[in-house]
Amino acid sequence: MEDIGLLLSYIETEVKEGKRTWIGNGVIVDKKLILDLVERIRIALPQATGEAQVLQAKKEAQEIIELAEQRRATLIDTSMAMTEAKARAEKIMIMAAENKKNTEKELEQNVTTVLNTVQSYLIEASKWVDNANKVVQEKLKKD
């Protein structure tokens, strides 16, 4: 899994070290590089946000449930075995529900963190655009 923070740093470096335009505070950046980095972030997001963990947890929970059902079917002949299978299945369901809840909470936290980071970068980029626009407007007024 790629480090999203590192990829964002690459984008930030490209913007900071880009060739300055002759008017304003604009920068010329490598479009292909930026788009490649954005695509790599998109690919890394499911793992970073925990979405892959949720899918794996669901798969494991389903496998556990299926295994419990198979065991229950083979033990149906005796009431003691059937009672034990029901208890195990209930325990597995509770564990699966807790696992799902914890994974969803972790996913929510990861998504919030990523979105907050992206939002801060967008706010900063917006400020750069506003400043560049002001500089251009001031130069146009002088001319």
N, C-alpha and C positions, 0 to 999 in steps of 0.2 A: 504494500500500500504506500502510495506516495504521500509525503507530508504536505498538506494543503497550505499550511503556513509558509513553507519553503517556496511552493509554487507562487503564492501571492507575493512573496519577497522578490521572486524573479520578475514578476510583472512590475512591481514597484521600482526595481532597479532599472528595468528597461525604460520606464517613464522618466525616472530621474536622470538617467544617463543618455537619453535620446538627444538627437541633434536639435538644437534650439532653432526656432523659426526666427526670421529676421524681423517679424512684427509680433509684439506681445510676448507673453510667457509661454506660448505654445511649444510643443515638442513633436518631432517626427520620430515615430517608433516603428519597429518591425512588426507589421500587421500579422504576418504568418506566425511569428514567434508568439505574439500575444494570444492569437486564436488557438495555437497549439497548447499553450499553458492553460487557457480557459478550458479546453477539452480535457486535458489531464486532470483538472480540478473536478470536472463533471464526473469523470470515471472514478475518481477517488472518493467522492462524496458518499456513496452508499456505505462504504466501509467506515468512513470517518463518522458518519451520523449514526451508525449502529444498525442501519437497515439490513445489512448482510447478517448481522447477529440475530436480528429478529427473525429473518427467514430461516436461519439455521436452528434457532430455538423452536420455531414452529415445526420444522421438519423432525427434530428430535422428539418433541412432544407428541407428534403424530405417530412416530415409530414406537414410542413408549406405550401410547394408547392401543395401537394395533397389537403389540406384544401382549399387553394385558388382556385384550379381548381373546387372543389365541389361547392364552393360558386359562382363561375363564371357561372357554368352550371345552377344553380337555378335562377340566376339573368338575364339570357340571354333575357328574355321577354321584358325588358325595356332597352332602350338605356342608360338611366341615371345610372341604376344599373350596366349595363355591363361596362360602362366607369369607374365607381368606382371600380369594381372588377379588371379590367385591371390595374388601378393605384395601387391597393393594391398588386397585383401579382408582378408588376414591383418593387415596394418598397421591397417586401419580397425577390425577386431575388437579388436585390442590397445588402440587409442586409445579405443574405446567402453568397453571394460572398465575402463581406467584412469579415464576420465571418470566412469563409474558409481561406481567405488570412491571417488573424490574427492568426488563429490556426496553419496554416502551418508554419508561421514565428516562432511562439513559439516552435513548434515541431523541427524545424531546429536548433533553439538556444539550446534546451534541448539536442538534439542528439550531437551537437557540444561539449557541455559541458561534456557530458558523455564520448564521444570519446577522448577528450583532457585529462580527468582524467585517463582513461584506458591507454592512450598512455604514460602518465607520469609514471604510475605504471610499464608499460612494459619496459620503458627506465631504470628505477631504477632496475628492476629485471635483465635486460640485463647487467647492470654494475656489479651486484652481481655475475652473472655467469662469466663474464670476469675476475673479481677479483679472484674468486674461481679457474678458469682455470690457471691463472698466478701463484697462490700459488701452485697448483698441479705441474705445469711445473717446478717451482723453486725447489720443493722438489724432483722431479724426477732427476733434474740435479745434486743435491747434493748427491743423492744416486748413 
